Amino acid sequence: MQPAFEYASGFPTLLRKEIKRFYKVAFQTVAAPVLTAVLYLMIFGHVLEGKVMVYDQISYSAFLIPGLVMMSVLQNAFANTSSSLIQSKLTGNLVFVLLAPITHFEFYSAYVLASVFRGVVVGLGVLLITLFFDMPSFQYPLWIILFAFLGAAILGGMGLLGGILAEKFDQLAAFQNFLIMPATMLSGVFYSIHSLPAIWQTISHFNPFFYMIDGFRYGFFGISDVSPWTSLAIVGIFFVVISVIALRLLQSGYKLRN
């Protein structure tokens, strides 16, 4: 006998909706970040090429490429979830998502997976374009994939937190401009932390974004500022912490069910 009511998850529909949301405006959500990363490479690579040598036998332009790719992945993963959620809250259509047959875990998974997808698409775009400037090696592809997906998932979760906590766009912009942007820019994208004074090296080790980028760069060159296993452990713990907080807020309906 068939049950009178059969639960149907809204997860696939929400995931498809979040992917289509940024895909429809790909010129803004994908092409623009790729152009920004290429401009960074052109400016810094041109100015500092031949004047800065971070690792032996690795040009500065090649050193920059993994950092710029990962920075693009992180920033766009955050932007995807945060902008989508705050927009849904302000326009009032979030209620239709909350009324759908979807658990808080499925809600979280759909938003985060869509942010990972956007981050990886932008990262691949940056990588393909920057290969015309220099060719980094690909020593350990599995490390590259692992850190890219973990980093994007973390920033997707942080974007979800930002979207939940913010009540208007300028609050979300403050979260991005005063936390996400400095954390990514000061995480070793443009330099090795070994070139910093001792006090700034110590401070850098408290920045989880540093471990995301350092581990990601290790996958290209087989060289890193800290052990990739240490980076993986810290990034993994950070992912769990962000996920637990986000899931708890979603379960409670904090600032979502008004």
MOVENRA-V801696 format. One record per backbone hydrogen bond with DSSP energy under -0.5 kcal/mol. NH is the residue of the N-H (numbers start at 1). CO is the residue of the C=O. If there is no record, write none. Layout:
# MOVENRA-V801696
<<NH & CO> <NH & CO>>
This chain:
# MOVENRA-V801696
<<7 & 5> <10 & 101> <14 & 10> <15 & 11> <16 & 12> <17 & 13> <18 & 14> <19 & 15> <20 & 16> <21 & 17> <22 & 18> <23 & 19> <24 & 20> <25 & 22> <26 & 23> <28 & 25> <29 & 25> <30 & 26> <31 & 26> <32 & 27> <34 & 30> <35 & 31> <36 & 32> <37 & 33> <38 & 34> <39 & 35> <40 & 36> <41 & 37> <42 & 38> <43 & 39> <44 & 40> <45 & 40> <45 & 41> <46 & 42> <47 & 43> <48 & 44> <49 & 45> <51 & 48> <52 & 48> <58 & 55> <63 & 59> <64 & 60> <65 & 61> <66 & 62> <67 & 63> <68 & 64> <69 & 65> <70 & 66> <71 & 67> <72 & 68> <73 & 69> <74 & 70> <75 & 71> <76 & 72> <77 & 73> <78 & 74> <79 & 75> <80 & 76> <81 & 77> <82 & 78> <83 & 79> <84 & 80> <85 & 81> <86 & 82> <87 & 83> <88 & 84> <89 & 85> <90 & 86> <91 & 87> <92 & 88> <93 & 88> <94 & 88> <95 & 92> <96 & 93> <97 & 93> <97 & 94> <98 & 94> <99 & 95> <100 & 96> <100 & 97> <102 & 100> <107 & 103> <108 & 104> <109 & 105> <110 & 106> <111 & 107> <112 & 108> <113 & 109> <114 & 110> <115 & 111> <116 & 112> <117 & 113> <118 & 114> <119 & 115> <120 & 116> <121 & 117> <122 & 118> <123 & 119> <124 & 120> <125 & 121> <126 & 122> <127 & 123> <128 & 124> <129 & 125> <130 & 126> <131 & 127> <132 & 129> <133 & 130> <134 & 130> <136 & 134> <139 & 220> <140 & 219> <143 & 140> <144 & 140> <145 & 141> <146 & 142> <147 & 143> <148 & 144> <149 & 145> <150 & 146> <151 & 147> <152 & 148> <153 & 149> <154 & 150> <155 & 151> <156 & 152> <157 & 153> <158 & 154> <159 & 155> <160 & 156> <161 & 157> <162 & 158> <163 & 159> <164 & 160> <165 & 161> <166 & 162> <171 & 168> <172 & 168> <173 & 169> <174 & 170> <175 & 171> <176 & 172> <177 & 173> <178 & 174> <179 & 175> <180 & 175> <181 & 176> <183 & 179> <184 & 180> <185 & 181> <186 & 182> <187 & 184> <195 & 192> <196 & 193> <200 & 197> <201 & 197> <202 & 198> <203 & 199> <204 & 200> <205 & 201> <206 & 203> <207 & 204> <208 & 206> <210 & 207> <211 & 207> <212 & 208> <213 & 209> <214 & 210> <215 & 211> <216 & 212> <217 & 213> <218 & 214> <219 & 215> <220 & 216> <220 & 217> <221 & 217> <222 & 218> <231 & 227> <232 & 228> <233 & 229> <234 & 230> <235 & 231> <236 & 232> <237 & 233> <238 & 234> <239 & 235> <240 & 236> <241 & 237> <242 & 238> <243 & 239> <244 & 240> <245 & 241> <246 & 242> <247 & 243> <248 & 244> <249 & 245> <250 & 246> <251 & 247> <252 & 248> <253 & 249> <254 & 249> <256 & 253> <257 & 253> <258 & 256>>
